[in-house]
Amino acid sequence: MKRSLTCTLLALLIGLQATAASAKATSAADAWDYLQPDRDQVIASLNVVELLKRHHYNKPPLNDARSAKIYDSYLKMLDPARSYFTASDIAQFEKWRAEFDDLLKSGNLEPGFAIYRLHLERLQQRLEYALSLVEDGIDEFDFTRDEQLLIDRENAAWPADQAALDDLWRKRVKDEILRLKIAGKEPQAIAELLTKRYRNQLSRLEQTRSEDVFQTYINAFAQTYDPHTQYLSPENAENFDINMSLSLEGIGAVLQSDNEHVKVVRLVPAGPAEKSKQIQPADKIIGVAQGDDEMVDVVGWRLDEVVKLIRGPKGSVVRLEVIPASNAPNDQSTKTVAITREAVKLEEQAAQKSILKLEHRGHDYKIGVIEIPAFYLDFKALRAGDPNYKSTTRDVKKLLAELKEENVDGVVIDLRNNGGGSLQEATELTGLFIDEGPTVLVRNSDGRVDVLADDSEGSFYSGPMAVLVNRLSASASEIFAGAMQDYHRALIIGGQTFGKGTVQTIQPLNHGELKLTLAKFYRVSGQSTQHQGVLPDIAYPADVDINEIGESALPEALPWDSIRAAIDPESNPFKPFLDELAARHAARTEHNPDFVFTRERLELAQELMDDTTVSLNEEKRRAEQAAIEKRQLELENARRVAKGEEPLAKLEHDDENMLPENEDVAPEDDAYLSETGHILLDYLGLTSVMAQHNAKESTTAD
């Protein structure tokens, strides 16, 4: 921000100081009165308003409609389950619903702080009440009563009064006790755990700083523009994405808040968490311990606080207590995973090749497979002039040459779980498979479209190809897959991709930083990769819940749209065969153990997610839990028996004493990869038949 603008903003402080002083005087009895906005925060808020107005990709107006969004966003941040504020509290706040636009423009932060202070007061009251219930004794709860708890309260009515809140929290505490009982914990251990949890949360309330309030409030404002635009406090400014990811010298996991829990969104390829084979997307982290120290319960902690605990010196060990995503919705059984913190090594993310040997329609074939975990480029070595610097494109080119020598019948590029990386590498890799031309379009906030292109003539590999993707294929992966689809260069097979199609930049403020969305990616066909991602030509069942993981699962995600195409549309050579390919795929996988398991597990998960209440009757709850676990066991054993493996007597969770799974899995044993090879061979067979038919017709005509 220019110095002149900052000076102008300073002038607005003259009236604000009197307002803040008056507010402080009138609320002297408030236990949280010390939480007041300071001068630097006021200036920073005005700067944020100006930056969003001038430079955000969409430049939406800051008006009454935006004010209502800010209001709803803030309440959702503070009380996502509508279990702290009462209806009368909300009625008190309603006077500001249409005022936040004007308040932010004038630098008046007091209403945002006032709401937060009351939130702290209500949270303290609720924790003290919950603590009193536990201290009165767990045996005071009657688990034979037939009552239920609404667990999905996002759109529930606000509790009418304190009596309604007390009843809600009695049920919440009862539910927590029941979950822990069913997970196998003894009453004394449950009481100790919950007492410690509530007391720790109370003590953390006392550590609340003005900066915590400011960061939450400004992010409630910023994230109404899109989920990747956010304010970073001075303490967190060194971390580019503190609210979404961990340092690569941590455990290599992308995290986000999920009400009172911290949820794993994806794993960094070749990172410590991914290599442990014991953490999966949608797992919830509820405890963190350093080495052999006592486990710290982190339920109810802010995401950045949990991140601080998980981070640590390279080579040190962190232990995580995790509720696996594979658990039934109310199954609180956990596993403990020990992970050694380390930086992700570039060589471990390097592309690798393998040969997929398939028997298809009575003939033997070889399909080359190139797995690309990330789009990497060793910038340091490149700048230093090292002729052997590593990059995705250089490595893939070498692997393709080796596969050509092995006379493979086709190539599969495996981009599953590839979260992206270098845009330059996505462009250059595209150039290996096309004969020069645009690769991706970048549209900025003023409407200008920059075209990134491959300028080298000819393609390095022009043979048959498929690209395998899933929900965790994101960003640069989507750019490459989209280009391959738009140029009709490869069949895109697998799941709908993540949908991250925006570009962010960091703008320094007088106080902290603003991560700002200022551009959007578009495919050469003019379609955005945002929100929708890349839709496969042949779809596989999702291996994660796309309602929980992906850009479209994030609030206020920018929409999909399109602009003018950068290339002239050509006839799609795959289109005439897609229906037949899909039919053959369906017939082949109808009884495939892995495909059947994935489909049925997803159906079960969706069925369970539709149930928004839980029974607080122990006998009924245990029966429901047993029924769910029986169905999960049946699904797992059906797969095992079909594959000739021994069935399990019961479902078991891995723990930190178990060794990671063997990584040396033959490509033929990967059901999704193997099926991708069969689809590619189907296509080759169909085109061969058509070519022969056309040749015969041509000869007859002659």
Summary of the structure (lengths in Angstrom):
residues: 702
radius of gyration: 27.9
end to end distance: 74.9
largest distance: 100.2
contacts: 2263
relative contact order: 0.09
helix: 43%
strand: 17%
